[in-house]
Each structure stands twice: as C-alpha cells, then as structure tokens.
Amino acid sequence: MSRVDVLAVMDIAATSIENSGGNVAYLRQARAAVAEVFAAAHASLTARDLADQMAADDRLRAALAACEPETPHEPV
C-alpha cells in the first residue's frame, strides 16, 4: 500500500473548493485538527523522559478528542 500525504490531500481539496467559490473554513479547521494529531503523535513517539512522555500523551489525548464528534454515536 502506498503512503498518502493526508495534509496535502486536504490542502488540494480546500484549494479546489475555494477555487469553485465554496466555503473552506470547516475543511481548514479539520486539517488543523489532523495536523495537531500528527504533531502530538510524533511528540509522544520521540519523548525522551517520563515527564515529556506524559505531556505528549496528554497533548495526543486532547488532539484526538478534538477530532471526535460532539455527540458520540451520531453522524456529524
């Protein structure tokens, strides 16, 4: 399976929507949330000590929570 640059795909989609006169605010917000999940996961994987690991894990939990629907088990 080939790798996909998810953030680049989201950028391309936003540009396409924007060029056709659409509103891309929601897509840009989603892209920022996904980028934070990636950054937080990277920080968790590269933590050097317990304090850094705990802080990185808290960041990752918050980033993942920001991507969850506000009402569980219901479509967005």
N, CA and C of each residue as an Amber inpcrd file, in Angstrom:
protein
   228
   0.8440000  -1.1730000   0.0000000   0.0000000   0.0000000   0.0000000
   0.8910000   1.2380000   0.0000000   0.5610000   2.1750000  -0.8250000
   1.3660000   3.3890000  -0.8970000   0.9600000   4.3690000   0.2030000
   1.8690000   5.2390000   0.5430000   1.6110000   6.2400000   1.5700000
   0.8410000   7.4080000   0.9780000   0.0450000   8.0370000   1.7930000
  -0.7460000   9.1840000   1.3710000  -0.4130000  10.3550000   2.2910000
  -0.1080000  11.4960000   1.7100000   0.1090000  12.7070000   2.4980000
  -1.2650000  13.3310000   2.7350000  -1.8630000  12.9460000   3.8520000
  -3.2320000  13.3530000   4.1640000  -3.3710000  14.8690000   4.1870000
  -2.4060000  15.5610000   4.7780000  -2.4960000  17.0140000   4.8610000
  -2.4210000  17.6510000   3.4840000  -1.5930000  17.1050000   2.5990000
  -1.5150000  17.6350000   1.2380000  -2.8270000  17.4050000   0.4930000
  -3.4320000  16.2500000   0.6880000  -4.7190000  15.9660000   0.0560000
  -5.7740000  16.9540000   0.5480000  -5.7640000  17.2330000   1.8470000
  -6.7280000  18.1960000   2.3970000  -6.4750000  19.5910000   1.8420000
  -5.2080000  19.9580000   1.6680000  -4.8790000  21.2630000   1.0730000
  -5.3940000  21.3570000  -0.3580000  -5.1960000  20.2930000  -1.1280000
  -5.6550000  20.2700000  -2.5140000  -7.1800000  20.3760000  -2.5700000
  -7.8510000  19.6350000  -1.6990000  -9.3130000  19.6920000  -1.6610000
  -9.7940000  21.0940000  -1.3020000  -9.1550000  21.7190000  -0.3210000
  -9.5480000  23.0660000   0.0860000  -9.3480000  24.0600000  -1.0460000
  -8.2300000  23.9450000  -1.7350000  -7.9530000  24.8420000  -2.8630000
  -8.9920000  24.6520000  -3.9570000  -9.3420000  23.4080000  -4.2300000
 -10.3330000  23.1110000  -5.2520000 -11.7000000  23.7010000  -4.8800000
 -12.0990000  23.5170000  -3.6370000 -13.3800000  24.0580000  -3.1730000
 -13.3560000  25.5820000  -3.2230000 -12.2560000  26.1520000  -2.7560000
 -12.1160000  27.6040000  -2.7350000 -12.1670000  28.1830000  -4.1530000
 -11.5060000  27.5220000  -5.0970000 -11.4880000  27.9840000  -6.4840000
 -12.8670000  27.9150000  -7.1280000 -13.7260000  27.0340000  -6.6270000
 -15.0760000  26.9410000  -7.1790000 -16.0630000  27.8030000  -6.3920000
 -15.5340000  28.6470000  -5.5100000 -16.3800000  29.5900000  -4.7760000
 -16.9820000  29.0390000  -3.5020000 -16.5360000  27.8810000  -3.0640000
 -17.0900000  27.2790000  -1.8500000 -16.4210000  27.7890000  -0.5810000
 -17.0400000  27.4890000   0.5340000 -16.5300000  27.8760000   1.8430000
 -15.6510000  26.7400000   2.3760000 -14.4070000  27.0400000   2.6550000
 -13.4570000  26.0030000   3.0890000 -13.1030000  26.0960000   4.5670000
 -13.7990000  26.9330000   5.3150000 -13.4470000  27.1310000   6.7230000
 -13.4900000  25.8120000   7.5030000 -14.5320000  25.0140000   7.2980000
 -14.6630000  23.7530000   8.0270000 -13.5450000  22.7880000   7.6560000
 -13.2060000  22.7210000   6.3740000 -12.1220000  21.8370000   5.9260000
 -10.7840000  22.3080000   6.4930000 -10.5430000  23.5960000   6.5140000
  -9.2870000  24.1090000   7.0770000  -9.2060000  23.8140000   8.5810000
 -10.3440000  23.8980000   9.2730000 -10.3810000  23.5750000  10.6990000
 -10.0750000  22.0840000  10.9060000 -10.6350000  21.2450000  10.0590000
 -10.3760000  19.8090000  10.1500000  -8.9110000  19.5100000   9.8600000
  -8.3320000  20.2040000   8.8770000  -6.9290000  19.9990000   8.5470000
  -6.0390000  20.3550000   9.7260000  -6.3540000  21.4540000  10.3940000
  -5.5720000  21.8770000  11.5600000  -5.6630000  20.8240000  12.6730000
  -6.8380000  20.2460000  12.8590000  -7.0180000  19.2130000  13.8820000
  -6.2110000  17.9630000  13.5540000  -6.2240000  17.5540000  12.2990000
  -5.4540000  16.3770000  11.8730000  -3.9520000  16.6540000  12.0110000
  -3.5230000  17.8440000  11.6420000  -2.1110000  18.2080000  11.7710000
  -1.6730000  18.1500000  13.2360000  -2.5410000  18.5790000  14.1520000
  -2.2110000  18.5370000  15.5800000  -2.1190000  17.0890000  16.0670000
  -2.9790000  16.2130000  15.5810000  -2.8890000  14.7910000  15.9460000
  -1.5400000  14.2380000  15.4990000  -1.1350000  14.5420000  14.2590000
   0.1590000  14.0690000  13.7630000   1.3050000  14.6040000  14.6210000
   1.2790000  15.8950000  14.9320000   2.3510000  16.5080000  15.7270000
   2.3890000  15.9150000  17.1350000   1.2200000  15.7180000  17.7280000
   1.1580000  15.1580000  19.0780000   1.6320000  13.7100000  19.0930000
   1.2710000  12.9440000  18.0770000   1.7310000  11.5550000  17.9970000
   3.2450000  11.5060000  17.8440000   3.7800000  12.3720000  17.0150000
   5.2330000  12.4340000  16.8420000   5.9110000  12.7870000  18.1660000
   5.3610000  13.7550000  18.8790000   5.9270000  14.1470000  20.1770000
   5.8850000  12.9770000  21.1580000   4.8080000  12.2050000  21.1170000
   4.6960000  11.0500000  22.0020000   5.7330000   9.9840000  21.6650000
   5.9590000   9.7780000  20.3880000   6.9280000   8.7640000  19.9650000
   8.3760000   9.1670000  20.2210000   8.6380000  10.4660000  20.2940000
  10.0130000  10.9310000  20.4520000  10.3160000  11.4610000  21.8550000
   9.3970000  11.2830000  22.7950000   9.6160000  11.7600000  24.1620000
  10.8660000  11.1010000  24.7510000  11.6510000  11.8910000  25.4530000
  12.9330000  11.4080000  25.9790000  12.8640000  10.9300000  27.4340000
  11.8790000  11.4170000  28.1850000  11.7760000  11.0030000  29.5820000
  10.3070000  10.9300000  29.9790000  10.0470000  10.5070000  31.2110000
   8.6690000  10.2810000  31.6490000   7.8450000  11.5630000  31.6210000
   8.4160000  12.6720000  32.0630000   7.6710000  13.9310000  32.0760000
   7.2770000  14.3480000  30.6590000   8.2160000  14.2270000  29.7310000
   7.9140000  14.5490000  28.3270000   6.8570000  13.5970000  27.7650000
   6.9700000  12.3160000  28.1240000   6.0040000  11.3250000  27.6370000
   4.6050000  11.6300000  28.1450000   4.5060000  11.9800000  29.4160000
   3.1910000  12.2850000  29.9910000   2.5860000  13.5320000  29.3410000
   3.3950000  14.5520000  29.1400000   2.9100000  15.7740000  28.4970000
   2.4920000  15.4940000  27.0540000   3.2920000  14.7110000  26.3420000
   2.9860000  14.3820000  24.9530000   1.7180000  13.5390000  24.8590000
   1.5420000  12.6140000  25.7920000   0.3350000  11.7850000  25.7860000
  -0.9090000  12.6250000  26.0780000  -0.7890000  13.5810000  26.9810000
  -1.9120000  14.4910000  27.2530000  -2.2490000  15.3070000  26.0070000
  -1.2220000  15.7580000  25.3130000  -1.4310000  16.5260000  24.0710000
  -2.1280000  15.6580000  23.0270000  -1.6900000  14.4050000  22.9260000
  -2.2850000  13.4980000  21.9570000  -3.7470000  13.2010000  22.3070000
  -4.0250000  12.9700000  23.5850000  -5.4130000  12.7400000  24.0000000
  -6.2990000  13.9270000  23.6320000  -5.8190000  15.1280000  23.8950000
  -6.5930000  16.3370000  23.5840000  -6.7970000  16.4910000  22.0760000
  -5.7560000  16.1990000  21.3090000  -5.8590000  16.3100000  19.8510000
  -6.8450000  15.2940000  19.2910000  -6.8070000  14.0810000  19.8070000
  -7.7580000  13.0610000  19.3520000  -9.1850000  13.4230000  19.7570000
  -9.3450000  13.9410000  20.9660000 -10.6750000  14.3370000  21.4340000
 -11.2570000  15.4500000  20.5670000 -10.4030000  16.3300000  20.0810000
 -10.8650000  17.4290000  19.2290000 -11.3820000  16.9240000  17.8830000
 -11.0290000  15.7090000  17.5200000 -11.4760000  15.1250000  16.2440000
 -12.7250000  14.2640000  16.4020000 -13.1620000  14.0510000  17.6200000
 -14.3560000  13.2230000  17.8700000 -15.6200000  14.0580000  17.7010000
 -16.7110000  13.4280000  17.2860000 -17.9890000  14.1530000  17.2210000
 -18.3930000  14.6270000  18.6170000 -19.0950000  15.7500000  18.6800000
 -19.5200000  16.2740000  19.9860000 -20.4910000  15.3380000  20.6670000
 -21.3320000  14.6820000  19.8930000 -22.2920000  13.7230000  20.4170000
 -21.8870000  12.3350000  19.9430000 -21.4050000  11.4840000  20.8570000
 -20.9530000  10.1530000  20.4400000 -22.0700000   9.3520000  19.7700000
 -21.6860000   8.4990000  18.8590000 -22.5810000   7.5640000  18.1800000
 -23.5920000   8.2250000  17.2660000 -23.3470000   9.4670000  16.8980000
 -24.2280000  10.1300000  15.9370000 -23.3890000  10.6670000  14.8130000
 -23.9060000  10.6070000  13.5930000 -23.1400000  11.1680000  12.4700000
 -22.9410000  12.6710000  12.6110000 -21.8550000  13.1430000  12.0540000
 -21.5470000  14.5780000  12.1190000 -22.3670000  15.3170000  11.1040000
